[in-house]
Amino acid sequence: MESLIRDISLAPKGQMKIDWVAAHMPVLNALKKEFERDLPFANQRVVICLHLEAKTAYLAKVIQAGGAEVAVVASNPLSTQDDVVAALVAGGIKAFAWYGATDEEYHHHLNQALNFEPDFIIDDGGDLVSTIHTKRRELLGKVRGGAEETTTGILRLRAMESAGDLGFPMIAVNDAQCKYLFDNRYGTGQSVWDGIMRTTNLVVAGKTVVVAGYGWCGKGVAMRAKGLGARVIVCEINSIKANEAWMDGFKVMPMVEAAPYGDVFITVTGNKDVIAEEHFKVMKPGAIMCNAGHFDVEINKVHLNSLSKSVQVVRPNIEEFTLKDGKRLYLLAEGRLVNLAAGDGHPAEVMDMTFALQALSLKYAAQNADILENVVHNVPEEIDQRVAELRLESLGLKIDHLSEGQKAYLEAW
Ligand SMILES: NC(=O)c1ccc[n+]([C@@H]2O[C@H](COP(=O)([O-])OP(=O)(O)OC[C@H]3O[C@@H](n4cnc5c(N)ncnc54)[C@H](O)[C@@H]3O)[C@@H](O)[C@H]2O)c1
């Protein structure tokens, strides 16, 4: 089966990127050694559908080291790095992805990856699982389980589970503490600003930044905006989260009230139409918008296009929309995940924890495939703990341990 990639000659450049991140992923390095010894995925085929950049590539190498035959496919066409994909293919992994794939090509790639007939999968956002359950149902007896990376994917899986439609067990990696406390908060918090700053080359200090969604990602994005000197407004639909944002020192108001003030808007809700026609109309000239939620539905591009008389690309990853009244608004990375489509994604040290959870969850799914029910499973507590301990060890940090007396005290009533 032939890989579908842009250019294999880019492999050496991609390999350098993979080597750089691998040097900063000590937890995965420890797991790689363990997997090489124990071969937990011997004779198994694994399809990985994630953002295809260097950290993901290293995860694929770790799974391969565990004995699996591995194929990768993009979870988002704008985050694929062609050199990294080429390096994977040069290293014996199948790949079906290139940067900027059209919708049609993207779905063709998903289908090609599924022709690999995986025993286990890793998904990000649920497109692979959804394709298997809709267009490739013949694979339902073949795929024995998998793991899901993100909040949006888990929402979709839970909906499938409630409808009784989930055909194999999936582990909810996003819901592990070592995921959302670090990846969603610190990872998104840093990499979203990295994406915005490198794309726009503008100052953040003094600007009014509107963050829509104060979940784990939104908290990180707002926290880093404050650190960069921005005035931050938070928009929420959940009154508890809104209280939290207020107590964290941010202004809180509905989007329609925030829209005229914002210089930079960031949506990170997992919901659609968070910024739409009524908001575009009252935004100030020059406002910049971007999205960090999983799908490009948070900023309504259909409305934006219909309000505009012209659209042009003014810098890589910046579209300028000139509205019919002459006002100009800017959209980064076509409204797709700004940190991945206009950046390199989360820092390697953060993804070290997330992908260690992925690797150990996949091992758990492989070891327990015969007994796991076809529902969404939490990552076992021992795996979460193990990743936290390995990370502390890699940092050379030690912590206190409960004495027998303390244990007895905590258990007594
Ligand atoms: N960019 C990245 O690298 C990255 C990383 C992790 C997760 N994600 C994605 O980011 C999104 C958010 O993830 P999370 O973990 O923060 O989820 P979360 O569930 O913790 O938070 C989402 C928040 O958005 C709020 N919300 C929903 N609809 C809203 C609306 N119309 N207006 C304002 N607020 C609204 C919810 O009340 C909630 O507080 C998901 O799509 C997730 O898949 C992206």
The ligand as a MOL file (V3000), in Angstrom:
LIG
                    3D

  0  0  0     0  0            999 V3000
M  V30 BEGIN CTAB
M  V30 COUNTS 44 48 0 0 0
M  V30 BEGIN ATOM
M  V30 1 N -6.1300 24.4950 20.1520 0
M  V30 2 C -5.7500 23.3810 20.7580 0
M  V30 3 O -4.6100 22.9400 20.6710 0
M  V30 4 C -6.7450 22.6480 21.6020 0
M  V30 5 C -6.2930 21.8560 22.6750 0
M  V30 6 C -7.2470 21.2070 23.4590 0
M  V30 7 C -8.5940 21.3340 23.1500 0
M  V30 8 N -8.9880 22.0810 22.0610 0 CHG=1
M  V30 9 C -10.3950 22.2940 21.6890 0
M  V30 10 O -10.8030 23.5240 22.2690 0
M  V30 11 C -12.2070 23.5110 22.5500 0
M  V30 12 C -12.4250 23.8300 24.0320 0
M  V30 13 O -11.7940 22.8150 24.8210 0
M  V30 14 P -11.8170 22.8940 26.4310 0
M  V30 15 O -11.0480 21.6940 26.8770 0
M  V30 16 O -11.4510 24.2400 26.8980 0 CHG=-1
M  V30 17 O -13.3870 22.6280 26.6780 0
M  V30 18 P -14.2430 22.9870 27.9780 0
M  V30 19 O -15.4790 22.1820 27.8580 0
M  V30 20 O -13.3890 22.8740 29.2070 0
M  V30 21 O -14.5780 24.5460 27.7810 0
M  V30 22 C -15.3990 25.0700 26.7780 0
M  V30 23 C -16.0850 26.2970 27.3800 0
M  V30 24 O -16.7700 27.0110 26.3550 0
M  V30 25 C -17.9980 27.4730 26.9010 0
M  V30 26 N -18.9190 27.7670 25.7950 0
M  V30 27 C -19.6550 26.9080 25.0550 0
M  V30 28 N -20.3770 27.5920 24.1370 0
M  V30 29 C -20.0750 28.9000 24.2960 0
M  V30 30 C -20.4850 30.0960 23.6460 0
M  V30 31 N -21.3700 30.0890 22.6460 0
M  V30 32 N -19.9660 31.2710 24.0770 0
M  V30 33 C -19.0900 31.3210 25.0960 0
M  V30 34 N -18.6560 30.2180 25.7560 0
M  V30 35 C -19.1480 29.0230 25.3560 0
M  V30 36 C -18.4490 26.3480 27.8200 0
M  V30 37 O -19.3700 26.8040 28.7780 0
M  V30 38 C -17.1210 25.9190 28.4470 0
M  V30 39 O -16.8330 26.6230 29.6500 0
M  V30 40 C -12.6700 22.1170 22.1160 0
M  V30 41 O -13.1220 22.1770 20.7840 0
M  V30 42 C -11.3970 21.2840 22.1850 0
M  V30 43 O -11.4740 20.1340 21.3870 0
M  V30 44 C -8.0930 22.7600 21.3140 0
M  V30 END ATOM
M  V30 BEGIN BOND
M  V30 1 1 1 2
M  V30 2 2 2 3
M  V30 3 1 2 4
M  V30 4 1 4 5
M  V30 5 2 4 44
M  V30 6 2 5 6
M  V30 7 1 6 7
M  V30 8 2 7 8
M  V30 9 1 8 9
M  V30 10 1 8 44
M  V30 11 1 9 10
M  V30 12 1 9 42
M  V30 13 1 10 11
M  V30 14 1 11 12
M  V30 15 1 11 40
M  V30 16 1 12 13
M  V30 17 1 13 14
M  V30 18 2 14 15
M  V30 19 1 14 16
M  V30 20 1 14 17
M  V30 21 1 17 18
M  V30 22 2 18 19
M  V30 23 1 18 20
M  V30 24 1 18 21
M  V30 25 1 21 22
M  V30 26 1 22 23
M  V30 27 1 23 24
M  V30 28 1 23 38
M  V30 29 1 24 25
M  V30 30 1 25 26
M  V30 31 1 25 36
M  V30 32 1 26 27
M  V30 33 1 26 35
M  V30 34 2 27 28
M  V30 35 1 28 29
M  V30 36 1 29 30
M  V30 37 2 29 35
M  V30 38 1 30 31
M  V30 39 2 30 32
M  V30 40 1 32 33
M  V30 41 2 33 34
M  V30 42 1 34 35
M  V30 43 1 36 37
M  V30 44 1 36 38
M  V30 45 1 38 39
M  V30 46 1 40 41
M  V30 47 1 40 42
M  V30 48 1 42 43
M  V30 END BOND
M  V30 END CTAB
M  END
